[in-house]
Amino acid sequence: MALTATLGALFFSEVMWFVPCELCWYQRIFMFPLVFILAVGLATSDMRVFVYAVPIVVGGWSVALYHNLLYLGFIPPALQPCGQGPSCAEVNLNLFDFISIPLLSLLAFTAIAALLFVKKGALK
């Protein structure tokens, strides 16, 4: 899941030439290391990966939630952190009239969190 989200983010910026906004960069900062952390945890069957990954996932999920609320208009533009570069509320992609890049990020962080908690509960 983290690898797919990382490759998707790179595809949007490097192939489709969507310049990431400031909140997108923060979400990438949280998502990209998860690829390596979860890969090592999977390869070594180390359940301490939960302790390492959950704080990163929670941080990324929080930024993604804020970005979605801003994108949907629940947060006024005056509280928008994006000063330079593209607007965080700008519509770059809108599949089926409701799937946006911030929503894809939120769903990825949610799925990773759910899988981590399911895996942790299965080992007790």
N, C-alpha and C positions, 0 to 999 in steps of 0.2 A: 504494500500500500504506500509506504513512504517513498519507495523507488519510483512508483508510478506517478505520484504527486510531484516528485522532483523532476522527472523527465517531462511531465506535462508543463511545469513552470518554465523549464528551459526551452521547450518547444514554443510556448507562447512568446517568449522574449527573443529567442534567437532565430526562429523560423518565420513566425508570423509578425515579428517586429513590433510587438506590443511593449512599450516601455513601462516597466513596473513602477507603480506608485510607492510612496514611502511605506505604507502599511503592507504592501506586497513584499517589499524587501524584508520587513520584520518577520513575516510569515515564512519566508524562505530561510531566514536565519534559524528559525526553530525547526523547519522541516528537513533541511539538508543533512544535519548531523544525525538525524534519526535513521537515515539509510545505513550508516556505518554502525551505530549503536545496536540497532535491531538485527543487523546481519551478524555481528559478532555474537550477540545473545543467542541467535538461532543456530549458528555454527557450533557453539560451545555448549548449548543447552544450559546456559547460566541464567538462573531465575533472578539474579540480582539486576538483570536488565530492566526489570520493572522499576526498581528504585532509581535507575539512571534515566529511563525514558519518560516516566510519568511527569516529572516537573517540566520537561521540555514540551511535552504534549499539551499540558495545561497552559503553559505560556503561549504556545502557538494557537491553541483553541481560543484563548481569551482575545488575542489580537484579531483572529479571524471573525469572532463574534462581533467585536467592535466595528470591524470593517464592514460586515454585513449590515449592521444597524445604521452605519453612516451611509452605505450604498442605498439602502432602502428608504432613507430620509427620516429615520427616527432620531438621529442626532443632527442638530443644526450645523450648517456649514461653518459657523464661527468656531466650532470645536474641532474642526478638521485639522489634523496634524500636518497635512501635506502642504508645504509652503512652496517649494520649488519642484519642478517637474510636473508630471501628469496629476490630475485630480484623483483623489481616492474614491470619489463618487462617480467618476466617468464610466460610461458603459462601453466596454471594449468587446464583450462577447455576451450574447444573451440567447442561449439555446432554449427552444420551446417556450420562449417568453418569460422564463423564470430562473433558468440555470445560468448563473454568472460565475466569473472566476473567483470572487470571494466566497460564494456558496460552495464551489468545488473544494476550496481550501478548508472550509469549516467541516464539510462532510469527510474529508480525508483525516483531519485531526480527530473527529468524532469516532470514525471507524477504527483508527489505530488505538485510541483510548479504550474502546469497547473490547477489542481483541486482547489488549494487555490485561484488562480486568477479567475477562473470561479465562484466559490462560492462567492467571494467578489463582483464580478460584478453582480451577480444575486440578491443580496440584496440591491442594490442601487435603 
